[in-house]
């Protein structure tokens, strides 16, 4: 079901300050996007076949703002690419996993996404994502 690690999401207080770290080590962002449904600004950095997604909250109600307030900046989630996000959701639900999202929602790059609760995945918030061309 999981094809590859699509990206690792990192919660940051300030996108510009965080990007300086990556630029210093020789990598540059290739895509910026504001995802209104998640109340975040994102910057994507390519690392091999995977990506780092830096996430800056745009609102105090953002899940990222709440994460930073509770745990500080750092790794927020690991995202896996799947062929069919709804099928993956249904498969995990039938297997007894606790889900945050039971239906896909729009994410960055026009992907469909859904989150699996960390209580079902050894404390790791897991995102399932499907490329836009599938839907």
C-alpha positions as CSV (number, residue, x, y, z in Angstrom):
1,X,0.0,0.0,0.0
2,X,2.8,2.5,0.9
3,X,4.8,3.3,-2.2
4,X,7.5,5.5,-0.7
5,X,8.2,8.3,1.8
6,X,6.8,11.3,0.1
7,X,7.9,13.9,2.6
8,X,8.8,14.6,6.2
9,X,6.9,17.6,7.6
10,X,8.8,19.9,10.0
11,X,6.9,22.4,12.1
12,X,8.7,25.8,12.2
13,X,7.9,29.2,13.7
14,X,9.4,31.1,10.9
15,X,9.8,29.8,7.3
16,X,12.4,32.4,6.3
17,X,14.7,31.7,9.3
18,X,14.4,28.0,8.8
19,X,15.2,28.2,5.1
20,X,18.5,29.9,6.0
21,X,19.6,26.6,7.6
22,X,18.9,24.6,4.5
23,X,20.5,27.2,2.2
24,X,23.6,27.1,4.3
25,X,24.0,23.4,3.7
26,X,23.4,23.8,0.0
27,X,19.8,23.0,-0.7
28,X,17.1,25.4,-1.8
29,X,13.3,25.2,-1.7
30,X,11.7,24.5,-5.0
31,X,8.0,25.1,-4.1
32,X,6.1,27.5,-1.8
33,X,2.4,27.2,-1.1
34,X,-0.1,28.4,1.4
35,X,-2.6,25.6,2.3
36,X,-5.6,27.5,3.7
37,X,-7.4,24.3,4.9
38,X,-4.4,23.5,7.2
39,X,-3.7,27.2,8.0
40,X,0.0,26.9,7.0
41,X,2.6,28.3,4.7
42,X,4.9,25.6,3.3
43,X,8.3,25.4,1.6
44,X,9.4,22.1,-0.1
45,X,13.0,21.0,-0.3
46,X,14.0,18.1,-2.5
47,X,16.3,15.5,-0.9
48,X,16.8,12.6,-3.3
49,X,13.5,11.1,-4.2
50,X,11.8,12.5,-1.0
51,X,11.0,16.0,0.2
52,X,11.2,18.0,3.4
53,X,8.1,20.1,4.0
54,X,8.6,23.1,6.3
55,X,5.3,24.2,7.8
56,X,4.8,27.7,9.3
57,X,1.4,28.4,10.9
58,X,-0.6,31.2,9.6
59,X,-3.1,31.2,12.5
60,X,-3.0,30.4,16.2
61,X,-5.8,27.8,15.4
62,X,-3.5,26.0,13.0
63,X,-2.7,22.4,14.0
64,X,1.0,23.4,13.4
65,X,0.7,26.4,15.8
66,X,-0.8,24.1,18.5
67,X,2.0,21.5,17.9
68,X,4.7,24.1,18.3
69,X,3.1,25.5,21.4
70,X,2.9,22.0,22.9
71,X,6.1,20.3,21.7
72,X,8.3,23.1,20.0
73,X,9.6,23.1,16.5
74,X,10.6,19.8,15.0
75,X,9.4,16.8,13.1
76,X,5.6,16.9,12.8
77,X,4.7,14.0,10.5
78,X,5.9,11.5,7.9
79,X,4.0,11.3,4.7
80,X,3.7,8.2,2.5
81,X,2.6,8.2,-1.1
82,X,-0.2,5.8,-1.9
83,X,-2.1,5.1,-5.1
84,X,-5.5,5.6,-3.7
85,X,-5.9,7.5,-0.4
86,X,-9.5,6.5,0.2
87,X,-8.7,2.8,-0.3
88,X,-5.8,3.2,2.2
89,X,-8.1,5.0,4.7
90,X,-10.6,2.2,4.4
91,X,-8.0,-0.5,4.7
92,X,-6.6,1.0,7.9
93,X,-10.0,1.7,9.3
94,X,-11.0,-2.0,8.7
95,X,-7.8,-3.1,10.4
96,X,-8.7,-1.1,13.5
97,X,-6.4,1.9,13.1
98,X,-7.5,5.2,14.7
99,X,-7.9,7.9,12.0
100,X,-7.9,11.6,12.1
101,X,-9.4,11.8,8.6
102,X,-11.9,9.3,7.3
103,X,-12.2,11.1,4.0
104,X,-9.4,12.7,2.0
105,X,-8.9,16.5,2.0
106,X,-6.8,18.8,-0.2
107,X,-3.2,19.3,0.6
108,X,-0.1,21.0,-0.9
109,X,0.7,20.3,-4.6
110,X,-3.0,19.5,-5.2
111,X,-2.6,16.1,-3.5
112,X,-5.4,14.4,-1.6
113,X,-4.3,13.7,2.0
114,X,-5.5,12.1,5.2
115,X,-3.9,11.6,8.6
116,X,-3.6,8.5,10.8
117,X,-3.6,9.2,14.5
118,X,-0.3,8.7,16.2
119,X,-1.9,6.3,18.8
120,X,-2.1,3.7,16.0
121,X,1.4,4.3,14.6
122,X,3.8,4.2,17.6
123,X,3.5,7.9,18.3
124,X,4.2,9.1,14.8
125,X,1.6,11.3,13.0
126,X,1.3,9.6,9.6
127,X,0.0,11.3,6.5
128,X,-1.2,9.4,3.5
129,X,-1.0,11.3,0.2
130,X,-2.1,10.7,-3.3
131,X,-0.9,12.6,-6.4
132,X,-3.5,14.9,-8.0
133,X,-3.7,13.0,-11.3
134,X,-5.4,10.0,-9.5
135,X,-8.6,11.9,-8.7
